[in-house]
Amino acid sequence: MIRHLTSKSNYESIIKDGVIKPRKKKDRDFGVVSFEKLNENNILVNIIKEEKNLKKEEQVVAILIDDEELIKEGFNVYYTDSSLIANRQGSRYTTKYENITRFGGNELNDDYINIGEYVHVEGEIPIRFIKDVKFYY
């Protein structure tokens, strides 16, 4: 399973539009929807809360999708590997290493280690692929 994190207002737009839209900003992750490989913890949820400067009442929403199902349906799914410098530098898309500064640059920090590797999916993802949704305050 992979987890896409967004705000409640963005989640409402996703449901209204019927798809999770890829990133439009012309940067490294342009054209893909970014996910975390689900690791059964909320470390990245807390980082997103801080990073997005969400209002106290705004929720972070986790959208869970079966990545194997996406692959079977023909989606291009890219799994990143941040374990080696060469892998990070050669990655087409961002890796979990983008968060290393939050952990003092320490790759041995337990919280950093427990963030799931990033997964990127090309194009729009119809909401029929959503397996579960979780809300975090």
C-alpha positions as CSV (number, residue, x, y, z in Angstrom):
1,M,0.0,0.0,0.0
2,I,1.0,3.6,-0.7
3,R,-0.2,6.7,1.1
4,H,-0.8,10.1,-0.5
5,L,-0.9,12.9,2.1
6,T,-2.9,16.1,1.4
7,S,-5.1,18.6,3.2
8,K,-8.8,18.1,3.8
9,S,-9.7,20.9,1.3
10,N,-7.5,19.2,-1.4
11,Y,-9.1,15.9,-0.6
12,E,-12.6,17.4,-1.1
13,S,-11.4,18.6,-4.5
14,I,-10.1,15.1,-5.4
15,I,-13.5,13.6,-4.6
16,K,-15.3,16.3,-6.6
17,D,-13.0,15.9,-9.6
18,G,-13.0,12.1,-9.4
19,V,-9.2,11.9,-9.7
20,I,-6.0,12.6,-7.8
21,K,-4.2,15.0,-10.1
22,P,-0.5,15.0,-10.7
23,R,1.8,17.9,-9.7
24,K,1.5,20.8,-12.0
25,K,4.4,22.8,-10.7
26,K,7.4,22.5,-13.1
27,D,9.8,20.9,-10.8
28,R,11.3,17.4,-10.2
29,D,8.0,15.8,-9.5
30,F,6.1,17.4,-12.4
31,G,3.4,15.1,-13.8
32,V,3.3,12.6,-11.0
33,V,1.3,12.0,-7.8
34,S,3.7,11.4,-4.9
35,F,3.2,8.8,-2.2
36,E,4.9,7.3,0.8
37,K,5.3,3.5,0.9
38,L,3.1,2.8,3.9
39,N,5.1,2.1,7.0
40,E,2.3,2.1,9.6
41,N,3.6,5.2,11.4
42,N,2.7,8.9,11.2
43,I,6.1,10.5,11.1
44,L,5.5,11.9,7.6
45,V,2.0,13.1,8.6
46,N,3.6,15.2,11.3
47,I,6.2,16.6,8.9
48,I,3.4,17.5,6.4
49,K,1.4,19.3,9.2
50,E,4.5,21.5,10.0
51,E,5.6,22.0,6.4
52,K,2.2,23.1,5.1
53,N,1.5,25.4,8.0
54,L,-1.9,24.0,8.3
55,K,-4.4,25.8,10.5
56,K,-5.1,24.0,13.8
57,E,-8.5,22.9,12.6
58,E,-7.3,21.8,9.1
59,Q,-6.8,18.1,8.8
60,V,-4.1,16.1,7.0
61,V,-5.8,13.4,4.9
62,A,-4.1,10.1,4.0
63,I,-5.3,8.4,0.9
64,L,-4.4,4.8,0.7
65,I,-4.0,3.0,-2.6
66,D,-2.8,-0.4,-3.6
67,D,0.3,0.2,-5.8
68,E,0.2,-3.4,-7.1
69,E,-3.3,-2.7,-8.5
70,L,-2.0,0.4,-10.2
71,I,0.8,-1.5,-11.9
72,K,-1.7,-4.2,-13.0
73,E,-3.8,-1.4,-14.5
74,G,-0.9,-0.1,-16.6
75,F,0.2,2.9,-14.5
76,N,3.9,3.8,-14.5
77,V,4.9,3.5,-10.8
78,Y,8.4,4.6,-9.8
79,Y,9.9,3.4,-6.4
80,T,12.7,5.5,-5.0
81,D,15.6,4.3,-3.0
82,S,17.3,6.8,-0.7
83,S,19.6,4.3,0.9
84,L,22.7,5.3,-1.1
85,I,23.9,8.7,-2.3
86,A,24.2,7.4,-5.9
87,N,20.5,6.3,-5.8
88,R,19.4,9.7,-4.4
89,Q,21.4,11.6,-7.0
90,G,20.3,9.4,-9.8
91,S,16.6,9.4,-8.9
92,R,14.3,10.9,-11.4
93,Y,12.0,12.0,-8.6
94,T,12.3,13.2,-5.0
95,T,13.2,10.6,-2.3
96,K,12.6,10.6,1.4
97,Y,16.1,12.1,1.8
98,E,14.5,15.4,1.0
99,N,13.5,15.4,4.7
100,I,16.9,14.7,6.2
101,T,17.5,18.2,7.4
102,R,14.5,17.7,9.9
103,F,16.7,15.0,11.5
104,G,19.9,17.0,11.8
105,G,21.3,15.3,8.7
106,N,21.4,12.0,10.6
107,E,20.5,9.1,8.4
108,L,20.6,6.8,11.5
109,N,17.8,8.8,13.2
110,D,15.0,6.3,14.0
111,D,12.2,8.6,12.8
112,Y,14.0,9.3,9.5
113,I,14.6,5.5,9.0
114,N,10.9,4.9,9.6
115,I,9.6,7.2,6.9
116,G,8.5,5.1,4.0
117,E,10.4,5.4,0.7
118,Y,8.7,7.7,-1.8
119,V,6.7,6.3,-4.7
120,H,5.6,8.3,-7.7
121,V,2.8,7.5,-10.1
122,E,2.5,9.2,-13.5
123,G,-0.8,10.9,-14.5
124,E,-4.2,11.2,-13.0
125,I,-5.4,8.4,-10.6
126,P,-9.2,7.8,-10.6
127,I,-10.7,7.7,-7.1
128,R,-11.9,4.1,-7.7
129,F,-8.4,3.1,-6.7
130,I,-8.7,4.5,-3.2
131,K,-8.8,1.7,-0.7
132,D,-9.0,3.7,2.5
133,V,-8.9,7.3,3.8
134,K,-7.7,8.5,7.2
135,F,-8.0,11.9,8.8
136,Y,-5.4,13.4,11.1
137,Y,-5.7,16.5,13.2
